[in-house]
Amino acid sequence: MLTRPVRTGFFADDQAAIRAGAEHDGFAYSGVPVTPGFSAIRQAGEALSVLLLLEDGSVAHGDCAAVQYSGAGGRDPLFRAEEAARVVDEHLAPMLVGAELGSFRELAGRVDACRTASGPLHTAVRYGVTQALLDAVALSRRLTMAEVVRDEYATGVDLEPVPMFAQTGDDRYANAEKMILKRVDVLPHGLINNVDAKLGRRGELLEDYLRWLVARIAALRPDAAYVPRLHVDTYGTVGLAFGGDVEAVAGYLARLGEIAGPHELVVEHPIDAGGREAQIEAYVRLRSALRRTGSPVKIAVDEWCNTLEDIEMFVDHGAADVIHVKTPDLGGIGDAIEALLLVRDRGLMAYCGGTCNETDRSAQVSAHVAMACGASQVLAKPGMGVDEGLMIVGNEMARVAAIAAARREMVLP
């Protein structure tokens, strides 16, 4: 079992400092970080590659990585690769070296149950090690990771590519045009993480952006059949702009839905209520207010919905239309699988997401999981350049679908 520090596809950002008004200094941010663990508001992301050397000479691997906005919304603190390597060597290597590659679910459960003196393993550690275990089981069975998940969890799906959701980052105009030209299924994310610079004190900047986006889709789309879903992430800024008034937020979101027509609109994290229970209550009220207006706008949950238990609570209370199963936040990849299946089976949109701050490997594994679970959409990750994430996730899904189709043909009479 080997570990090596590797690069992520983006950066770790102090969300609290940015929401408080930190200004760009070129690509960096000026000012002092607010969230514990950060040495700067924007700093290079870190990841740890975990390599499992199998008896037959093959090598399985996964990458430990955490989200861009670590330490925010109830998440684990900033991830450090060097510290994680020590944890893997001390606590996981003794448990896994020599283990039989039987059930992935059983192996993943052992990783999730591991504890140190300070408590559970960091979510990023569990994420990367269970990726490697899924790969190892797949290699031992001479199957794809998607086939292992489909079979062990009895998901009942045909392994086909699922819709991809791309994110623009701060370059929300040129990158959105890239998405349109490449017929991305869901766009643009938008990174609306600051009231004054991106949303507007009355929400006017986001309104203007949506008008521009709808017009550009009409002008650039390859054909009239291309009508992508619009999905914007607002990082709680709508609630900040409207003083936490749920009815006012609902009215504003309904306006956005009208502007977005004829496209379906999803708004992610419009309000940050500061905690899980408060978030659930706020979103129940918000969805009720939207229904009263007849608005078709859908609400996606992200912050304060980080674990399988959290997701169960949001689903049970009807607190969202779309659940962002943010794979690094769930920890072990098995919990992400369970969450996606729970959301799908309850009739909500199961978004297999993550972060720009992941790696090529974690993105590939997420593609397998999204396909095997029949997710509503999968994030094109990592990075903020659009093309790279679309290539990594899209190509992986295409290859898996081709392999699965060939195997289906082989067993037909």
HUGI-V81238 format. One record per pair of residues at least 24 apart in sequence whose ideal C-beta (glycine too) atoms are under 10 Angstrom apart, sorted by the first residue. I is the first residue (numbers start at 1). J is the second residue. Records with the same first field share a line. If there is no record, write none. Layout:
# HUGI-V81238
I=J ; J
This chain:
# HUGI-V81238
1=50 ; 51 ; 52 ; 53 ; 88 ; 89 ; 92 ; 93 ; 94 ; 95 ; 96 ; 97 ; 129 ; 132
2=49 ; 50 ; 51 ; 52 ; 53 ; 59 ; 61 ; 85 ; 88 ; 89 ; 93
3=48 ; 49 ; 50 ; 51 ; 64 ; 81 ; 82 ; 84 ; 85 ; 86 ; 87 ; 88 ; 89 ; 92 ; 93 ; 128 ; 129 ; 132
4=47 ; 48 ; 49 ; 50 ; 51 ; 61 ; 63 ; 81 ; 85
5=46 ; 47 ; 48 ; 49 ; 64 ; 80 ; 81 ; 82 ; 84 ; 85
6=46 ; 47 ; 48 ; 49 ; 61 ; 63 ; 64 ; 65 ; 81 ; 359 ; 360 ; 361
7=44 ; 45 ; 46 ; 47 ; 49 ; 63 ; 81 ; 359 ; 360 ; 382
8=44 ; 45 ; 46 ; 47 ; 63 ; 65 ; 66 ; 68 ; 79 ; 81 ; 355 ; 356 ; 357 ; 358 ; 359 ; 360 ; 362 ; 382 ; 383
9=45 ; 47 ; 65 ; 68 ; 355 ; 356 ; 357 ; 358 ; 359 ; 360 ; 362 ; 363 ; 381 ; 382 ; 383 ; 384 ; 385 ; 388 ; 389 ; 392
10=42 ; 44 ; 45 ; 67 ; 68 ; 169 ; 355 ; 356 ; 357 ; 358 ; 381 ; 382 ; 383 ; 384 ; 385
11=40 ; 41 ; 42 ; 43 ; 44 ; 45 ; 68 ; 356 ; 357 ; 384
12=37 ; 38 ; 40 ; 41 ; 42 ; 43 ; 44 ; 45 ; 46 ; 66 ; 67 ; 68 ; 69 ; 70 ; 71 ; 78 ; 79 ; 355 ; 357
13=38 ; 40 ; 41 ; 42 ; 43 ; 45 ; 67 ; 68 ; 69 ; 70 ; 72 ; 193 ; 356 ; 357
14=38 ; 39 ; 40 ; 41 ; 42 ; 43 ; 69 ; 70 ; 71 ; 72 ; 78
15=41 ; 67 ; 68 ; 69 ; 70 ; 71 ; 72 ; 73 ; 75 ; 193 ; 235 ; 236 ; 272 ; 303
16=41 ; 69 ; 71 ; 72 ; 73
17=41 ; 42
18=42 ; 69 ; 72 ; 191 ; 193 ; 194 ; 197 ; 235
19=69 ; 72 ; 193 ; 194 ; 195 ; 235 ; 236 ; 237 ; 240 ; 272
20=194
21=194 ; 195 ; 196 ; 197
22=194
23=194 ; 196 ; 197
24=170 ; 194 ; 197
27=170
33=71 ; 78
34=71 ; 72
35=69 ; 70 ; 71 ; 72 ; 75 ; 77 ; 78
36=71 ; 77 ; 78
37=70 ; 71 ; 76 ; 77 ; 78 ; 79 ; 80
38=70 ; 71 ; 77 ; 78
39=78
42=68
43=78
44=357
45=70 ; 78 ; 79 ; 81 ; 355 ; 356 ; 357 ; 358 ; 359 ; 382
46=78 ; 79 ; 80 ; 81 ; 82 ; 83 ; 84 ; 124 ; 357
47=79 ; 81 ; 84 ; 124 ; 128 ; 357 ; 358 ; 359 ; 361 ; 362 ; 382
48=79 ; 80 ; 81 ; 82 ; 83 ; 84 ; 85 ; 87 ; 88 ; 124 ; 125 ; 128 ; 129 ; 359
49=81 ; 85 ; 128 ; 131 ; 132 ; 359 ; 361 ; 362
50=84 ; 85 ; 88 ; 92 ; 93 ; 96 ; 125 ; 127 ; 128 ; 129 ; 130 ; 131 ; 132 ; 133 ; 135 ; 361
51=132 ; 135
52=93 ; 96 ; 97 ; 99 ; 101 ; 129 ; 132 ; 133 ; 135 ; 136 ; 139
53=97 ; 136
54=101 ; 135 ; 136 ; 139 ; 140
55=98 ; 101 ; 140
56=139 ; 140
58=135 ; 136 ; 139 ; 140
59=132 ; 135 ; 136 ; 139
60=101 ; 131 ; 132 ; 133 ; 134 ; 135 ; 136 ; 137 ; 138 ; 139 ; 140 ; 145
61=128 ; 131 ; 132 ; 135 ; 136 ; 361 ; 365
62=127 ; 128 ; 129 ; 130 ; 131 ; 132 ; 133 ; 134 ; 135 ; 136 ; 145 ; 333 ; 359 ; 361 ; 362 ; 364 ; 365
63=124 ; 127 ; 128 ; 129 ; 131 ; 132 ; 328 ; 358 ; 359 ; 360 ; 361 ; 362 ; 363 ; 364 ; 365 ; 382
64=88 ; 121 ; 122 ; 123 ; 124 ; 125 ; 126 ; 127 ; 128 ; 129 ; 130 ; 131 ; 132 ; 328 ; 358 ; 359 ; 362
65=123 ; 124 ; 127 ; 128 ; 131 ; 327 ; 328 ; 354 ; 355 ; 357 ; 358 ; 359 ; 361 ; 362 ; 363 ; 381 ; 382
66=122 ; 123 ; 124 ; 125 ; 127 ; 128 ; 328 ; 329 ; 355 ; 357 ; 358
67=123 ; 124 ; 302 ; 306 ; 326 ; 327 ; 328 ; 329 ; 353 ; 354 ; 355 ; 356 ; 357 ; 358
68=169 ; 191 ; 328 ; 354 ; 355 ; 356 ; 357 ; 358 ; 382 ; 384
69=193 ; 235 ; 302 ; 303 ; 355 ; 357
70=122 ; 123 ; 124 ; 328 ; 329 ; 355 ; 357
72=235 ; 236 ; 272 ; 303 ; 304
73=235 ; 236 ; 269 ; 272 ; 274 ; 275 ; 276 ; 279 ; 302 ; 303 ; 304 ; 305 ; 306 ; 326 ; 329
74=274 ; 275 ; 276 ; 279 ; 303 ; 304 ; 305 ; 306 ; 307 ; 310 ; 329
75=123 ; 303 ; 304 ; 306 ; 307 ; 326 ; 328 ; 329
76=120 ; 121 ; 122 ; 123 ; 124 ; 125 ; 126 ; 306 ; 328 ; 329 ; 331
77=122
78=122 ; 124
79=122 ; 123 ; 124 ; 125 ; 127 ; 128 ; 328 ; 357
80=122 ; 124
81=124
83=122 ; 125
84=121 ; 122 ; 124 ; 125 ; 128 ; 129
85=125
87=114 ; 116 ; 118 ; 121 ; 122 ; 125 ; 129
88=121 ; 125 ; 128 ; 129
90=116
91=115 ; 116 ; 117 ; 121 ; 125
92=121 ; 125 ; 126 ; 129
93=129
96=129 ; 132 ; 133 ; 136
99=133 ; 136
100=140
101=133 ; 136 ; 137 ; 138 ; 139 ; 140 ; 141
102=137 ; 140
103=137 ; 148 ; 152
104=130 ; 133 ; 134 ; 135 ; 136 ; 137 ; 138 ; 140 ; 141 ; 145 ; 148 ; 149 ; 151 ; 152 ; 153 ; 333 ; 334 ; 337
105=133 ; 134 ; 137 ; 148 ; 149 ; 152 ; 153 ; 332 ; 334 ; 337 ; 338
106=133 ; 137 ; 152 ; 334
107=132 ; 133 ; 134 ; 136 ; 137 ; 332 ; 334
108=133 ; 134 ; 137 ; 152 ; 331 ; 332 ; 333 ; 334 ; 335 ; 337
109=332 ; 334 ; 335
110=332
111=331 ; 332 ; 333 ; 334
112=308 ; 330 ; 331 ; 332 ; 333 ; 334 ; 335
113=332
114=332
120=331
121=331 ; 332
122=328 ; 331
123=306 ; 307 ; 326 ; 327 ; 328 ; 329 ; 330 ; 331 ; 332 ; 335
124=328 ; 329 ; 331 ; 358 ; 362
125=331 ; 332
126=328 ; 330 ; 331 ; 332 ; 333 ; 334 ; 335
127=327 ; 328 ; 329 ; 330 ; 331 ; 332 ; 333 ; 335 ; 336 ; 354 ; 358 ; 362 ; 365 ; 366
128=328 ; 332 ; 333 ; 358 ; 359 ; 361 ; 362 ; 365
129=331 ; 332 ; 333
130=330 ; 331 ; 332 ; 333 ; 334 ; 335 ; 336 ; 337 ; 365
131=327 ; 332 ; 333 ; 359 ; 361 ; 362 ; 364 ; 365 ; 366 ; 368 ; 369
132=333 ; 361 ; 365
133=332 ; 333 ; 334
134=332 ; 333 ; 334 ; 337 ; 365 ; 368 ; 369
135=361 ; 364 ; 365 ; 368
138=368
143=403 ; 404 ; 407
144=368 ; 371 ; 372 ; 396 ; 399 ; 400 ; 401 ; 403 ; 404 ; 407
145=333 ; 364 ; 365 ; 367 ; 368 ; 369 ; 371 ; 372 ; 396 ; 400
146=365 ; 367 ; 368 ; 369 ; 370 ; 371 ; 372 ; 373 ; 396 ; 397 ; 400 ; 401 ; 403 ; 404
147=368 ; 371 ; 372 ; 400 ; 403 ; 404 ; 407
148=368 ; 372
149=333 ; 334 ; 337 ; 340 ; 341 ; 365 ; 368 ; 369 ; 370 ; 371 ; 372 ; 373
150=368 ; 371 ; 372 ; 373 ; 374 ; 404
151=372
152=334 ; 337 ; 372
153=334 ; 337 ; 338 ; 340 ; 341 ; 369 ; 372 ; 373
154=341
155=337 ; 340 ; 341 ; 344 ; 345 ; 371 ; 372 ; 373 ; 374
156=341 ; 374
157=341 ; 344 ; 371 ; 372 ; 373 ; 374 ; 375 ; 404
158=371 ; 374 ; 401 ; 404 ; 405 ; 408
159=368 ; 371 ; 372 ; 374 ; 397 ; 400 ; 401 ; 402 ; 403 ; 404 ; 405 ; 407 ; 408
160=371 ; 374 ; 397 ; 400 ; 401 ; 404 ; 405
161=185 ; 367 ; 370 ; 371 ; 378 ; 393 ; 394 ; 396 ; 397 ; 398 ; 400 ; 401
162=350 ; 351 ; 352 ; 367 ; 370 ; 371 ; 372 ; 373 ; 374 ; 375 ; 376 ; 377 ; 378 ; 393 ; 397
163=228 ; 229 ; 351 ; 370 ; 375 ; 376 ; 377 ; 378
164=367 ; 370 ; 377 ; 378 ; 379 ; 380 ; 381 ; 389 ; 390 ; 393 ; 394 ; 397
165=189 ; 228 ; 229 ; 231 ; 266 ; 324 ; 351 ; 352 ; 353 ; 376 ; 377 ; 378 ; 379 ; 380 ; 381 ; 389 ; 393
166=228 ; 231 ; 379 ; 380 ; 381 ; 384 ; 385 ; 386 ; 387 ; 389 ; 390 ; 393 ; 394
167=191 ; 231 ; 233 ; 353 ; 355 ; 356 ; 379 ; 380 ; 381 ; 383 ; 384 ; 385 ; 386 ; 389
168=213 ; 232 ; 384 ; 385 ; 386
169=356 ; 383 ; 384 ; 385 ; 386
170=194 ; 197 ; 198 ; 384
171=384 ; 385 ; 386
172=198 ; 209 ; 212 ; 213 ; 232
173=209 ; 212 ; 213 ; 216
174=386
175=384 ; 385 ; 386 ; 387
176=209 ; 212 ; 213 ; 216 ; 217 ; 220 ; 230 ; 386
177=213 ; 216 ; 217 ; 219 ; 220 ; 386
178=220 ; 385 ; 386 ; 387 ; 390
179=213 ; 216 ; 217 ; 220 ; 228 ; 380 ; 386 ; 387 ; 390
180=213 ; 216 ; 217 ; 218 ; 219 ; 220 ; 221 ; 222 ; 226 ; 228
181=220 ; 221 ; 222
182=222 ; 380 ; 386 ; 387 ; 390 ; 391 ; 394
183=221 ; 222 ; 223 ; 225 ; 226 ; 228
184=226 ; 228 ; 229 ; 380 ; 386 ; 390 ; 394
185=226 ; 228 ; 229 ; 231 ; 376 ; 377 ; 378 ; 380
186=228 ; 229 ; 230 ; 231 ; 264 ; 266 ; 351 ; 376 ; 377 ; 378 ; 379 ; 380
187=213 ; 217 ; 228 ; 229 ; 230 ; 231 ; 232 ; 263 ; 380 ; 386
188=213 ; 216 ; 217 ; 228 ; 230 ; 231 ; 232 ; 233 ; 386
189=230 ; 231 ; 232 ; 233 ; 268 ; 356 ; 379 ; 380 ; 384 ; 386
190=230 ; 231 ; 232 ; 233 ; 234 ; 235 ; 268
191=232 ; 233 ; 234 ; 235 ; 356 ; 384
192=232 ; 233 ; 234 ; 235 ; 236 ; 237 ; 238 ; 267 ; 268 ; 269 ; 270
193=233 ; 234 ; 235 ; 236 ; 237 ; 269
194=235 ; 237 ; 240
195=234 ; 235 ; 236 ; 237 ; 238 ; 239 ; 240 ; 241
196=237 ; 241
197=237
198=234 ; 235 ; 237
199=232 ; 234 ; 235 ; 237 ; 238 ; 240 ; 241 ; 252
200=237 ; 241
201=240 ; 241 ; 242
202=241 ; 242 ; 252
203=234 ; 237 ; 238 ; 241 ; 242 ; 248 ; 249 ; 251 ; 252 ; 253 ; 255 ; 256
204=241
205=241
206=232 ; 234 ; 237 ; 238 ; 241 ; 252 ; 256 ; 259 ; 267
207=252 ; 255 ; 256 ; 258 ; 259
208=259
209=259
210=255 ; 256 ; 257 ; 258 ; 259 ; 260 ; 261 ; 263 ; 265
211=259 ; 260
213=259 ; 260 ; 263
214=259 ; 260 ; 261 ; 262 ; 263
217=262 ; 263
218=262
227=262 ; 263 ; 264
228=263 ; 264
229=260 ; 263 ; 264 ; 265 ; 266 ; 298 ; 349 ; 376 ; 377
230=256 ; 257 ; 259 ; 260 ; 261 ; 263 ; 264 ; 265 ; 266 ; 267 ; 297
231=263 ; 264 ; 265 ; 266 ; 267 ; 268 ; 298 ; 300 ; 322 ; 324 ; 349 ; 351 ; 377
232=256 ; 260 ; 265 ; 266 ; 267 ; 268 ; 269 ; 270 ; 300
233=266 ; 267 ; 268 ; 269 ; 270 ; 300 ; 302 ; 324 ; 353
234=267 ; 268 ; 269 ; 270 ; 271 ; 272 ; 300 ; 302
235=268 ; 269 ; 270 ; 272 ; 302 ; 303
236=268 ; 269 ; 270 ; 271 ; 272 ; 273 ; 274 ; 279 ; 302 ; 303
237=269 ; 270 ; 271 ; 272
238=267 ; 269 ; 270 ; 271 ; 272 ; 286
239=269 ; 270 ; 271 ; 272 ; 273 ; 282 ; 286
240=270 ; 271 ; 272
241=270
242=270 ; 271
244=271 ; 272 ; 273 ; 274 ; 282
245=271
246=270 ; 271 ; 273 ; 281 ; 282 ; 283 ; 284 ; 285 ; 286 ; 287 ; 288 ; 289
247=285 ; 286 ; 289 ; 292 ; 293
248=289
249=282 ; 285 ; 286 ; 289 ; 290
250=285 ; 286 ; 287 ; 288 ; 289 ; 290 ; 291 ; 292 ; 293 ; 295 ; 297 ; 299
251=289 ; 290 ; 293 ; 295
252=297
253=286 ; 289 ; 290 ; 293 ; 295 ; 297 ; 298 ; 299
254=289 ; 290 ; 292 ; 293 ; 294 ; 295 ; 296 ; 297
255=293 ; 295 ; 297
256=295 ; 297
257=290 ; 293 ; 294 ; 295 ; 296 ; 297 ; 298
258=295 ; 296 ; 297
260=296 ; 297
261=296
264=296 ; 297 ; 298
265=295 ; 296 ; 297 ; 298
266=297 ; 298 ; 299 ; 300 ; 321 ; 322 ; 324 ; 349 ; 351 ; 377
267=297 ; 298 ; 299 ; 300 ; 321 ; 322
268=298 ; 299 ; 300 ; 301 ; 302 ; 303 ; 320 ; 322 ; 324 ; 351 ; 353
269=299 ; 300 ; 301 ; 302 ; 303 ; 304 ; 305 ; 324
270=297 ; 299 ; 300
271=299 ; 303
272=302 ; 303 ; 304
273=303 ; 304
274=303 ; 304
275=303 ; 304
276=303 ; 304 ; 305 ; 306 ; 307 ; 309 ; 310 ; 313 ; 314 ; 319
277=304 ; 313 ; 317
278=304
279=303 ; 304 ; 305 ; 310 ; 313 ; 314 ; 319 ; 320
280=304 ; 305 ; 310 ; 313 ; 314 ; 316 ; 317 ; 318 ; 319 ; 320
281=317 ; 319
282=319
283=314 ; 317 ; 318 ; 319 ; 320 ; 321
284=314 ; 317 ; 318 ; 319 ; 320
285=319
286=319 ; 320
287=317 ; 318 ; 319 ; 320 ; 321
288=318
290=321
296=321
297=321
298=322 ; 348 ; 349
300=324 ; 348 ; 349 ; 351 ; 353
301=326 ; 348 ; 351
302=326 ; 329 ; 351 ; 353
303=329
305=329 ; 339
306=330 ; 331
307=331 ; 335 ; 339
308=332 ; 334 ; 335 ; 336 ; 337 ; 338 ; 339 ; 342
309=335 ; 339
310=339
311=335 ; 336 ; 338 ; 339 ; 340 ; 342 ; 343 ; 348 ; 350
312=338 ; 339 ; 342 ; 343 ; 346
314=343 ; 348
315=339 ; 342 ; 343 ; 345 ; 346 ; 347 ; 348
316=342 ; 346
318=346 ; 348
320=348 ; 349
321=347 ; 348 ; 349
322=348 ; 349 ; 350 ; 351 ; 353 ; 376 ; 377
323=348 ; 349 ; 350 ; 351 ; 353 ; 376
324=349 ; 350 ; 351 ; 352 ; 353 ; 354 ; 377 ; 379
325=350 ; 351 ; 352 ; 353 ; 354 ; 366 ; 369 ; 370 ; 373 ; 375 ; 378 ; 379
326=351 ; 352 ; 353 ; 354 ; 355 ; 379
327=352 ; 353 ; 354 ; 355 ; 358 ; 362 ; 363 ; 365 ; 366 ; 369 ; 370 ; 378 ; 379 ; 381
328=353 ; 354 ; 355 ; 357 ; 358 ; 362 ; 366
329=353 ; 354 ; 355
330=354
333=362 ; 365 ; 366 ; 368 ; 369
334=369
336=365 ; 366 ; 369 ; 370 ; 373 ; 375
337=369 ; 370 ; 372 ; 373
338=373
339=373
340=369 ; 370 ; 372 ; 373 ; 374 ; 375 ; 376 ; 378
341=372 ; 373 ; 374 ; 375
342=373
343=373 ; 375 ; 376
344=373 ; 374 ; 375 ; 376
345=374
348=376
349=375 ; 376 ; 377
350=374 ; 375 ; 376 ; 377 ; 378
351=375 ; 376 ; 377 ; 378 ; 379
352=376 ; 377 ; 378 ; 379 ; 393
353=377 ; 378 ; 379 ; 381
354=378 ; 379 ; 380 ; 381 ; 382 ; 389 ; 393
355=379 ; 381 ; 382
356=380 ; 381 ; 382 ; 383 ; 384 ; 385 ; 389
357=381 ; 382 ; 383 ; 384
358=382 ; 383 ; 389 ; 392
359=383 ; 392
360=388 ; 389 ; 391 ; 392 ; 393 ; 396
361=392
362=392
363=388 ; 389 ; 391 ; 392 ; 393 ; 396
364=392 ; 393 ; 395 ; 396 ; 397 ; 399 ; 400
365=396
366=392 ; 393 ; 396
367=392 ; 393 ; 394 ; 395 ; 396 ; 397 ; 398 ; 399 ; 400
368=396 ; 397 ; 400
370=396 ; 397
371=396 ; 397 ; 400 ; 401 ; 404
372=400 ; 404
